[in-house]
Amino acid sequence: MYEFKDGLDHAQYLDSKDPLGAFRKRFYLREDTVYLCGNSLGLASKDAENSLFNVLDEWKYEGVQLWSQNNNKFLKYSAYLAKLMAPLVGADAKEIALSGSTTVSIHQCISTFYKPREDRYKILVDDVNFSSDRYAVDSQVRLKGYDPAEAVKVVKCRGRFMSEDDVISAMTPEVALVLLPVVYYRSAQILDVKRVTDAAKSRGIFIGWDMCHAAGVIDFDLRYLDVDFAVWCTYKYLNGGPGAPSALYINKKHFHLTPGMCGWFGNRVETQFKLNQEFDHKKDANGWQIGTPHLLSMGPLEGSLKMFLEAGMTNVRLKSLKITAYLMYLSDLRLSYYGFDIGNPREDDRRGGHVCLRHREAYRISIALKNMGVVQDFRPPNVIRITPAALYTSYEEVYRVVEMILLIVKNETYKSISTRRSVVV
Ligand SMILES: Cc1ncc(COP(=O)(O)O)c(C=O)c1O
């Protein structure tokens, strides 16, 4: 499907034909660095910086009056940002709130949807999702008086990838709720969200999805998927900055539910400042907000989301697929001889935005690469995650990084690096 050739001139040719190539100059890229870690923290852009400065200016000039400026823009900043987010995930703006961290949003959603009964009290998860999701699930189960060892049902990943069949066969009558990732953070596998969601719904089970590694890299249609709830962070592919708020999606058919965790920003704006003792739930996703919006963490997201709208999510996905395919092509061609293989699914519809280069010395090679100015990360036991980002990575950078990896393995420079891992890699 993709036709690639080896050589720097071909990389430069691909860049010259890249319809998103012009976005690159709007990012803060360092001359001495190739940044391939947007699956962890996306890069800062001038657009994000400007929208953050705008929030700061309002605070400097208006003080507390900033909340009511521009038709209460900042009081309703979550709803404002939701309008920008909605087209990227195929949802209605009212179904999205921007608030808290992903983990807090998971707590919020589970505490809303998890209503255990004697015969239906289990939460279904898998054993390769991101740790924080599991911690949240276990603690929500404990809060309801159950023992996670009994009430959390874990589907095991039996091979390299999670089997949808295994997930569906675990949806037994005592399961009340399912929480799964759309894209696995380690393997980049995309689950068949539609199939798994439909299976849950046909069994009367609520289902929610962690879209952290999907939002901003996969073009989504939440309306079509019709999931019950979803959460995702905005600091990875969406470049919202460290500490940017998470997004929480509540399917509009559930707006009547009372949030598990209520707070005054989930109250209707019309009565919020009456400060009544009774919660007057805003009947859309913004009714799932809890406290005062973190404006300084939300500011950069405004500029960044506008950039995604300008680029178009379909184009972002197309570029991501093509540039990751290019990396896999170069790896097959030039790195496989040195013990590398591809750890993610190869089919376009089954892989997210990062490439998993597997090698038995992945940790030390990852450090050696970092020492050469290539920012990527290592995930145990043997994966180097490399994320060429659609809006700011060039094909030439990918080509040069493969050259650097070759140097590291040919010269065995990684061998001088300790095998002891630091706390964050
Ligand atoms: C898949 C996934 N879920 C949840 C989280 C936790 O997100 P947060 O720190 O925003 O709570 C992460 C963080 O990287 C993640 O990758």
The ligand as a Gaussian input file, in Angstrom:
#p B3LYP/6-31G(d) Opt

LIG

0 1
 C       -3.603000       4.732000      29.007000
 C       -3.434000       5.671000      30.162000
 N       -4.424000       5.774000      31.063000
 C       -4.323000       6.584000      32.138000
 C       -3.196000       7.348000      32.335000
 C       -3.100000       8.226000      33.545000
 O       -3.356000       9.539000      33.181000
 P       -3.369000      10.737000      34.225000
 O       -1.988000      10.897000      34.734000
 O       -3.829000      11.904000      33.412000
 O       -4.317000      10.410000      35.313000
 C       -2.137000       7.292000      31.411000
 C       -0.925000       8.090000      31.605000
 O        0.010000       8.077000      30.852000
 C       -2.270000       6.415000      30.300000
 O       -1.293000       6.290000      29.387000

